[in-house]
Amino acid sequence: MTTAELPTIHSAPPAPAEAALCEATLRKLLAYCRENDWAGYEPYDATNSGIFTALPFLNSRIPRLILTQAMKRSPVDIRGLLLIKKTQNPKAIAIFLSAFLKLSQMGVAGEQDYAGLMIDRLIALRTSGSPYWCWGYNFPWQTRTVLVPRWDPNLVCTAFAAGALLDAYEQRGDARCLPIAVSAAEYLLQELFWSGENGVAGFCYPMAGNRSQIHNANFLASALLCRVYKHTGDKKFLAPALQAARHSASQQRADGSWAYGESPRQQWVDNFHTGYNLSSLHSIARLLGTSEFDGHIRRGLDFYREHFFLPGGAVRYYHDRTYPIDAHCVAQSILTLLEFQDVYPDSRSQALSVFRWAMQHMWDERGFFYFRVLRFFKNRISYIRWTQAWMLLALTALLAEFRPLPAGGDSSAPSLRGNS
């Protein structure tokens, strides 16, 4: 069956049993993450191996690339043998923060202030040595061409961290959060933004000075700058945001898709980066009250729904092949579908189908989701950012579909205590 022949998924309305399953799963996943102190492994953390310290002659580009790809593909986790420790990842902490704020907004209480804890952790995990608030990954990141040092700030970590802190400012009025987010926007603007001829513009990624055009990075940065502009009224954030967003929007293909980037090696089309693009454009349009990007969003959504979903609820990583089926894509699919219910009323039912499939094929009763389902086996390794944090956020968004927001909060709302 070709993608064009795939039927649209129409599921039954959510039943009370599904609501109970969603909440019970969320409780167990939260308990698992808490018991691991919000720390864990990463698909790309092979470069954290103590082997490179013990045998420094191996600490070069080719060995790092080989070990990183081998570890990412291996269904057997040997990180303990490679002296790789579980650590906290700033992007994961930011995603946890967004999830806990949503839970609090729903009136789902906890025995402690998880959102406050995540704010404190983000503050503690900022990159040192920069005049701006910014964040980087908790592992050295070996790309095809460069090694991005551990904790070196980057656009994606910073955009997610600052966005979560703005969530906290808007919901809790935490006075610390807005100036930190504004400083993060200054980092994106002063250190990463660049512009060229004929309206070409973008934000450097994966590191300052790298002008490769990565569309999801442009959209994420632009959405954050628009959000900071909305809070501050400072127009210096607005023009660069629109210039970069317009350029990446112009690179949308005729079929509605975006390649990951513009270089010949970046021509793949994948699920979760497409979701980032759509969500960021939606945010820009909402913040600025503009319809400029409506056509791009609609064409992108049409492509997204047609190419990334299989019958029964499984979701694709790439638009043109079935495997791998990846938990990050599962989570982003649920979030994207729920965000655009106003465009496609059946998106809620489709998100429920994705949830049901993931529970059948990717959930471990020990309290976590598997990394990937492949053609002949499952990769059952647990990754804290890539999988668990994203799935916690997706389950929180799904739970909000079952549980209406209480007026003014509800101090008697059920708790997420314990492992039940």
Phi, psi and omega per residue, in radians:
M1 nan 2.264 3.105
T2 -1.439 2.880 3.122
T3 -1.082 -0.577 -3.134
A4 -1.155 -0.405 -3.114
E5 -1.623 -0.077 -3.095
L6 -1.170 2.315 -3.134
P7 -1.320 2.672 2.975
T8 -1.239 2.392 -3.099
I9 -1.435 2.126 3.034
H10 -2.073 1.924 -3.088
S11 -1.840 2.822 3.073
A12 -1.163 2.701 3.079
P13 -0.991 2.675 -3.121
P14 -1.055 2.349 3.124
A15 -1.712 2.779 3.085
P16 -0.942 -0.600 3.137
A17 -1.120 -0.638 3.122
E18 -1.195 -0.675 3.083
A19 -1.074 -0.748 3.131
A20 -1.138 -0.703 3.123
L21 -1.123 -0.752 3.133
C22 -1.046 -0.828 -3.101
E23 -1.203 -0.702 3.128
A24 -1.113 -0.713 3.109
T25 -1.121 -0.752 3.121
L26 -1.054 -0.734 3.133
R27 -1.055 -0.798 -3.102
K28 -1.190 -0.697 3.128
L29 -1.145 -0.743 3.109
L30 -1.069 -0.763 3.135
A31 -1.081 -0.699 3.118
Y32 -1.082 -0.816 -3.126
C33 -1.144 -0.686 3.128
R34 -1.140 -0.749 -3.135
E35 -1.117 -0.454 3.088
N36 -1.628 0.217 3.115
D37 0.980 0.630 3.075
W38 1.060 0.354 -3.113
A39 -2.029 2.788 3.122
G40 3.125 -2.883 3.130
Y41 -1.647 2.939 -3.139
E42 -2.283 2.606 3.085
P43 -1.018 -0.483 -3.031
Y44 -1.955 0.379 -3.029
D45 -1.614 0.260 3.097
A46 -0.996 -0.490 -3.135
T47 -1.232 -0.133 3.021
N48 -1.456 -0.006 -3.056
S49 -1.114 2.374 3.041
G50 -1.160 -0.226 3.094
I51 -1.036 -0.667 -3.110
F52 -1.209 -0.441 3.061
T53 -1.389 -0.722 -3.121
A54 -1.254 -0.578 -3.121
L55 -2.186 1.308 -3.013
P56 -1.066 -0.360 3.118
F57 -1.168 -0.299 3.079
L58 -1.500 -0.201 -3.022
N59 -1.447 1.228 3.115
S60 -2.449 3.052 -2.948
R61 -1.005 -0.902 -3.041
I62 -1.127 -0.875 3.088
P63 -1.032 -0.661 3.125
R64 -1.134 -0.756 3.118
L65 -1.112 -0.773 -3.113
I66 -1.087 -0.833 -3.110
L67 -1.167 -0.679 3.130
T68 -1.079 -0.834 -3.120
Q69 -1.201 -0.645 3.108
A70 -1.118 -0.761 -3.138
M71 -1.178 -0.669 3.138
K72 -1.117 -0.618 -3.067
R73 -1.572 -0.324 -3.065
S74 -1.281 2.288 3.057
P75 -1.393 -0.117 3.129
V76 -1.849 2.182 -3.089
D77 -1.575 1.943 3.136
I78 -1.986 0.440 -3.100
R79 -1.076 -0.587 3.085
G80 -1.055 -0.733 3.125
L81 -1.176 -0.493 -3.131
L82 -1.584 0.157 3.079
L83 1.074 0.703 3.068
I84 -1.753 2.194 -3.096
K85 -1.718 2.669 3.003
K86 -1.266 2.332 -3.125
T87 -2.414 2.861 3.082
Q88 -1.489 2.431 -3.113
N89 -1.962 2.199 -3.092
P90 -0.990 -0.661 3.128
K91 -1.163 -0.689 3.076
A92 -1.080 -0.755 3.130
I93 -1.071 -0.690 3.103
A94 -1.105 -0.733 3.137
I95 -1.172 -0.722 3.045
F96 -1.007 -0.773 -3.135
L97 -1.025 -0.827 3.123
S98 -1.045 -0.690 3.119
A99 -1.130 -0.797 -3.093
F100 -1.178 -0.572 3.070
L101 -1.154 -0.688 3.085
K102 -1.131 -0.723 3.116
L103 -1.100 -0.737 3.108
S104 -1.104 -0.702 3.136
Q105 -1.112 -0.564 3.093
M106 -1.323 -0.196 -3.068
G107 1.488 0.281 3.080
V108 -1.566 1.902 -2.990
A109 -1.583 2.817 3.026
G110 -2.232 2.941 -3.119
E111 -1.363 -0.126 3.032
Q112 -2.572 2.922 -3.092
D113 -1.438 1.483 -3.126
Y114 -1.098 -0.689 -3.133
A115 -1.075 -0.776 3.098
G116 -1.069 -0.673 3.098
L117 -1.083 -0.742 -3.124
M118 -1.195 -0.636 3.069
I119 -1.056 -0.803 3.122
D120 -1.063 -0.701 -3.133
R121 -1.174 -0.712 3.105
L122 -1.081 -0.716 3.104
I123 -1.079 -0.720 -3.117
A124 -1.231 -0.488 -3.033
L125 -1.637 0.115 3.137
R126 -1.045 2.661 3.078
T127 -1.202 2.264 3.127
S128 -1.457 2.770 3.057
G129 1.496 -0.023 3.101
S130 -1.859 2.480 3.066
P131 -1.244 -0.221 -3.125
Y132 -1.860 2.764 2.955
W133 -1.357 2.125 -3.134
C134 -2.766 2.863 -3.030
W135 -2.435 2.707 3.082
G136 -2.427 3.097 -3.100
Y137 -1.343 2.737 -3.092
N138 -1.524 0.411 3.091
F139 -2.651 2.612 3.003
P140 -1.126 2.419 -2.996
W141 -2.004 1.853 -3.128
Q142 -1.571 1.928 3.009
T143 -1.557 -3.060 3.113
R144 -1.090 -0.484 -3.001
T145 -2.086 -0.517 -3.038
V146 -2.347 2.747 2.997
L147 -1.817 2.044 3.064
V148 -1.544 2.049 -3.050
P149 -1.102 2.715 3.044
R150 -0.961 2.331 3.121
W151 1.234 -0.012 3.079
D152 -1.093 2.268 -3.016
P153 -1.165 2.580 3.060
N154 -2.504 2.876 -3.035
L155 -1.074 -0.846 -3.002
V156 -1.153 -0.846 3.093
C157 -1.008 -0.783 -3.087
T158 -1.168 -0.719 -3.136
A159 -1.120 -0.730 3.135
F160 -1.213 -0.716 3.136
A161 -1.118 -0.830 -3.129
A162 -1.146 -0.653 3.106
G163 -1.111 -0.720 3.111
A164 -1.156 -0.663 3.111
L165 -1.178 -0.589 3.030
L166 -1.167 -0.654 3.018
D167 -0.973 -0.780 -3.123
A168 -1.164 -0.671 3.109
Y169 -1.126 -0.788 -3.096
E170 -1.183 -0.630 -3.067
Q171 -1.568 -0.700 -3.031
R172 -1.827 -0.232 -3.065
G173 1.171 0.461 -3.136
D174 -1.188 1.979 -3.006
A175 -1.150 -0.337 3.136
R176 -1.240 -0.493 -2.841
C177 -1.363 -0.685 -3.088
L178 -1.114 -0.872 3.127
P179 -1.078 -0.558 3.080
I180 -1.142 -0.781 3.135
A181 -1.131 -0.668 3.092
V182 -1.108 -0.739 3.095
S183 -1.088 -0.684 3.095
A184 -1.102 -0.685 3.080
A185 -1.128 -0.656 3.059
E186 -1.069 -0.686 3.092
Y187 -1.051 -0.819 3.130
L188 -1.072 -0.724 -3.071
L189 -1.288 -0.814 -3.021
Q190 -1.441 -0.569 -3.045
E191 -1.763 -0.490 -2.958
L192 -2.033 -0.440 -3.075
F193 -1.283 2.475 3.043
W194 -2.559 2.733 3.100
S195 -2.472 2.669 -3.132
G196 -2.294 -2.642 -3.107
E197 -1.485 2.771 3.036
N198 1.022 0.607 3.068
G199 1.385 0.045 3.124
V200 -1.226 2.296 3.140
A201 -2.765 2.816 3.120
G202 -3.064 -3.052 3.119
F203 -2.147 2.326 -3.096
C204 -1.085 2.346 3.100
Y205 -2.803 2.305 0.329
P206 -1.554 -0.111 -3.119
M207 -2.560 2.825 3.133
A208 -0.978 2.414 -3.140
G209 1.642 -0.264 3.139
N210 -1.624 1.927 -3.037
R211 -1.679 0.355 3.061
S212 -1.111 2.418 -3.069
Q213 -1.523 1.838 3.090
I214 -1.915 2.016 -2.938
H215 -1.207 -0.705 -3.137
N216 -1.148 -0.569 3.093
A217 -1.150 -0.760 3.097
N218 -1.040 -0.798 -3.107
F219 -1.172 -0.739 3.133
L220 -1.079 -0.796 3.129
A221 -1.126 -0.750 -3.132
S222 -1.092 -0.723 3.129
A223 -1.111 -0.719 3.120
L224 -1.135 -0.762 3.138
L225 -1.092 -0.681 3.086
C226 -1.120 -0.651 3.139
R227 -1.192 -0.718 3.089
V228 -1.162 -0.694 3.053
Y229 -1.005 -0.737 -3.125
K230 -1.079 -0.616 -3.133
H231 -1.405 -0.610 -2.997
T232 -1.792 -0.425 -3.035
G233 1.288 0.143 -3.099
D234 -1.445 1.931 -3.019
K235 -1.239 -0.206 3.132
K236 -1.121 -0.379 3.122
F237 -1.425 -0.381 -2.935
L238 -1.373 -0.885 -3.050
A239 -1.077 -0.811 3.089
P240 -1.075 -0.666 3.131
A241 -1.056 -0.828 -3.117
L242 -1.197 -0.628 -3.137
Q243 -1.105 -0.796 3.137
A244 -1.205 -0.717 -3.137
A245 -1.134 -0.718 3.132
R246 -1.138 -0.664 3.127
H247 -1.126 -0.858 -3.112
S248 -1.170 -0.596 3.066
A249 -1.081 -0.655 -3.126
S250 -1.176 -0.311 -3.132
Q251 -1.568 0.053 3.044
Q252 -1.088 2.368 -3.127
R253 -1.331 2.888 -3.097
A254 -1.052 -0.519 -3.126
D255 -1.436 -0.017 3.115
G256 1.747 -0.093 -3.085
S257 -1.568 2.833 2.939
W258 -2.111 2.317 2.890
A259 -1.156 2.743 3.105
Y260 -0.989 -0.773 -3.141
G261 -2.641 -3.018 -3.009
E262 -1.722 -0.229 3.140
S263 -1.332 2.768 -3.138
P264 -0.996 -0.466 -3.137
R265 -1.504 0.024 -3.055
Q266 -2.089 0.564 -3.020
Q267 -1.625 0.147 3.093
W268 -1.323 2.760 3.099
V269 -2.127 2.136 -3.080
D270 -2.253 2.928 -2.991
N271 -1.180 -1.056 -2.923
F272 -1.301 -0.533 3.057
H273 -1.205 -0.625 3.021
T274 -1.071 -0.711 3.074
G275 -1.060 -0.754 3.061
Y276 -0.994 -0.806 -3.114
N277 -1.016 -0.856 -3.088
L278 -1.144 -0.768 -3.132
S279 -1.139 -0.712 -3.135
S280 -1.158 -0.755 3.097
L281 -1.100 -0.683 3.098
H282 -1.086 -0.724 3.120
S283 -1.122 -0.787 3.124
I284 -1.046 -0.813 -3.129
A285 -1.069 -0.729 -3.118
R286 -1.209 -0.765 -3.096
L287 -1.143 -0.667 -3.060
L288 -1.686 -0.090 -3.123
G289 1.079 0.684 -3.093
T290 -2.006 2.588 3.039
S291 -1.793 0.176 -3.045
E292 -0.981 -0.630 -3.029
F293 -1.768 0.149 -3.059
D294 -1.035 -0.735 -3.141
G295 -1.131 -0.696 3.094
H296 -1.104 -0.746 -3.131
I297 -1.117 -0.802 -3.099
R298 -1.122 -0.782 3.119
R299 -1.131 -0.682 3.111
G300 -1.130 -0.710 3.109
L301 -1.137 -0.727 3.118
D302 -1.046 -0.795 3.104
F303 -1.102 -0.785 -3.091
Y304 -1.000 -0.873 -3.092
R305 -1.188 -0.605 -3.072
E306 -1.309 -0.557 -2.932
H307 -1.907 -0.298 -3.018
F308 -1.893 0.032 -3.063
F309 -2.137 2.348 3.130
L310 -1.867 2.782 3.099
P311 -0.996 2.417 3.100
G312 1.625 -0.187 3.042
G313 1.966 -0.143 3.088
A314 -1.187 2.619 -3.132
V315 -2.165 2.541 3.137
R316 -1.541 2.632 2.950
Y317 -1.381 -0.935 3.113
Y318 -1.767 2.711 -3.026
H319 -1.301 -0.296 -2.982
D320 -2.090 0.270 3.088
R321 -2.694 2.712 -3.042
T322 -1.375 -0.741 -3.038
Y323 -1.901 2.593 0.082
P324 -1.418 2.741 2.937
I325 -1.786 2.036 -2.851
D326 -2.028 2.398 -3.078
A327 -1.128 -0.576 3.077
H328 -1.076 -0.713 3.095
C329 -1.181 -0.644 3.051
V330 -1.002 -0.878 -3.116
A331 -1.086 -0.842 -3.108
Q332 -1.136 -0.591 3.096
S333 -1.093 -0.786 3.107
I334 -1.061 -0.806 -3.122
L335 -1.118 -0.766 -3.114
T336 -1.167 -0.789 -3.138
L337 -1.059 -0.758 -3.134
L338 -1.183 -0.571 -3.129
E339 -1.182 -0.518 -3.021
F340 -1.931 0.614 3.074
Q341 -1.129 -0.449 3.131
D342 -1.215 -0.408 3.124
V343 -1.555 -0.773 3.135
Y344 -2.175 1.768 -3.085
P345 -1.032 -0.405 -3.134
D346 -1.495 0.066 -3.098
S347 -1.095 -0.588 3.127
R348 -1.093 -0.778 3.106
S349 -1.124 -0.654 3.120
Q350 -1.167 -0.687 3.080
A351 -1.083 -0.662 3.085
L352 -1.129 -0.651 3.090
S353 -1.103 -0.705 3.099
V354 -1.103 -0.762 3.120
F355 -1.053 -0.816 -3.133
R356 -1.050 -0.760 -3.125
W357 -1.098 -0.770 -3.133
A358 -1.090 -0.672 3.125
M359 -1.148 -0.587 -3.137
Q360 -1.349 -0.554 -2.943
H361 -2.064 -0.259 -3.005
M362 -2.288 -0.041 -3.093
W363 -1.630 2.340 3.061
D364 -1.922 2.239 -3.065
E365 -1.107 -0.179 3.033
R366 -1.265 -0.162 2.992
G367 2.004 0.360 -3.136
F368 -2.544 2.918 3.105
F369 -1.783 2.547 3.098
Y370 -1.269 2.772 -3.130
F371 -1.202 -0.981 -3.025
R372 -2.620 2.658 2.912
V373 -1.906 2.181 3.114
L374 -1.984 3.132 -3.020
R375 -1.051 -0.720 -3.024
F376 -2.001 -0.117 3.137
F377 -2.814 2.983 3.067
K378 -1.911 2.449 2.977
N379 -1.640 1.861 -3.007
R380 -1.626 0.214 -3.133
I381 -1.203 2.490 3.117
S382 -1.692 2.185 3.077
Y383 -2.051 2.265 -2.952
I384 -1.241 -0.790 -3.130
R385 -1.459 -0.960 -2.994
W386 -1.019 -0.623 -3.012
T387 -2.014 -1.092 -2.931
Q388 -1.184 -0.801 -3.132
A389 -1.090 -0.778 -3.131
W390 -1.140 -0.706 3.131
M391 -1.195 -0.587 3.072
L392 -1.095 -0.743 3.112
L393 -1.130 -0.735 3.138
A394 -1.127 -0.744 3.109
L395 -1.125 -0.625 3.102
T396 -1.117 -0.772 3.102
A397 -1.106 -0.662 3.119
L398 -1.203 -0.695 3.115
L399 -1.075 -0.601 3.113
A400 -1.101 -0.417 3.080
E401 -1.263 -0.461 3.124
F402 -1.563 -0.520 -2.976
R403 -2.048 1.864 3.140
P404 -1.125 2.609 -3.140
L405 -1.171 2.255 3.093
P406 -1.246 2.530 3.115
A407 -1.214 2.042 3.097
G408 1.240 0.241 -3.134
G409 1.500 2.823 -3.080
D410 -2.478 1.819 -3.080
S411 -1.207 -0.257 3.130
S412 -1.688 0.178 -3.108
A413 -1.118 2.687 -3.117
P414 -1.064 2.674 -3.100
S415 -1.709 2.741 3.007
L416 -1.807 0.660 3.136
R417 -1.324 2.611 2.929
G418 1.267 -2.898 -3.025
N419 -1.821 0.099 -3.044
S420 -1.243 nan nan
